[in-house]
């Protein structure tokens, strides 16, 4: 399903609360057109759930459009929504972060190569394997097959 223009405006305002633009690091916010289009695509299967959430945000705006609220009031309404509906808020946050960190501009700002993690992989610093000793030493809690 596709989101209406009104739903898109509310969702854009919400994701800008979740990840605002940063002039200091020269990165866009999650409401950037490219990132927002990705969010809309990824959020399409969750349309019914997210539509309910967007309606709740409009109600929390107190008669005004959520997208038209001043930043501090929009953030307060988003926090109230998050406290009332943590599962839906978590879903929207995960989708937002997932799409945001796929953006090449964001990856470059983190000094990471803009590419999928596989097949090249990433270098991982070797850790202290002795930290696993307590796990290896404990009794087996599973049945041998």
N, C-alpha and C positions, 0 to 999 in steps of 0.2 A: 504494500500500500504506500501511497505517497502522502506526504504531509501537506496540509493546506498552507497558504502563505502566512496566516495568523500563527499556526503551530510552528512554522519555520522561524518566525520572528521571536517567539517565546523561547524556543530551543536555542536559537543563536544567542539571545540575551543570557540564558542560563549557562551555556558553555563558556561565555566570556567571563562569567563569575568564577567558574571552575578554573579556567586557565586564561588569565588576562594577557594582553600583549605586554611585552617588555621592551621599551625603547633602550634601556640600559644594555640589554644583550642583543638588541636588534632582531627580535623574533616576534612573529605575529601571535595573536591570541587564538584560542580555539574557534572563535567566531570568524576567522579569516575565510574568505570565499572558498578557497581550495580545500581547506580542512573541513569546513562546514559541509561541503558537498560530500566528502568522504563520510562524515558523521551521519548524514541523512541516508546514504546508501547502507551503511552498516546497521543503522537503527531501524531500517524498513521492516525487518521481521518482528520487531518489538513495537510496532505502531500502536496497537491497542493499549498496551501498558503505558507507553510514553505519552500518548494522547491524554490519558487520565491524569498523569502527573502534570502535564502542561496546563490542563484545566484547573488543577489545584493551585498551581502557581498564580494563575490569573485571579483566583478567589483571594489568595493571600495578598494580592496587590491592592486590595481594598477599593475596588471600583475603577482603578486606573489600569492601563495595560502594563503588564509586568515589564515589557521591554522599554517602556517609557519612564519607569521609576528611576530616581537618582541612584547612583552606584551604591551608596550605603544602604538604602532601603531595599534595593534589589538583593544585595548580599544578605540582609537580615531575613528577607522573605525566603531566600534559598536555604538558609540555615534552619528556619522554622520548618520548611518542607522536608529537609534532610532528617530532622528529629522525628517528624511525624511518619515519614515513609522511607526508612533507611534502605530497604531492599531496592526500591525503584531508584532512589538517589544514587545508590551504589552502582546500579546498572548503567545509568546515564554517565556517571563519573568514569567507569571503566571504558565505555565506548568512546568517550571524549579523549581520554588519555591514550587509548590505543590508536586512534586516528591522528592525534596531535604528534605523537612520536614516530609516525610513519612519514611525516613531512620532511622533505630534504632540507629545507631551511632550518628546521629545528635540529636535525641530526648534525648539520654543519656547525651550528652554534655550540653544540656539545663536543665539537671536534671529533666527531665520529664519521666514518665513511657511510654515506647514504646508500646502503645496500641491505639485502636480507642477511640474517646471521649465518645462514647456510647457503652454499656448501663450504665457503671459506672458513667459517667459524671465527671466533675471537680468541685472543690470547687470554688465559686466565692464570693469575698468579698462583703458584703452588702453595697450598696451606699446610698446616701442621697436622699430619695424619694421626699423630698420637691422641688427638682430640676424640678419635673414634674408639679408643681403648675401652672406656666404660661400656660402650654398646657391645663391643665384641666379647667382653667379659661376662655380661649378664646371661642368665639362664634363658634357654630357648622358650619362647611363649607360643610357638607354632607347632603343628603336627608334621612330622616327616612324611613324605609321600613316597 
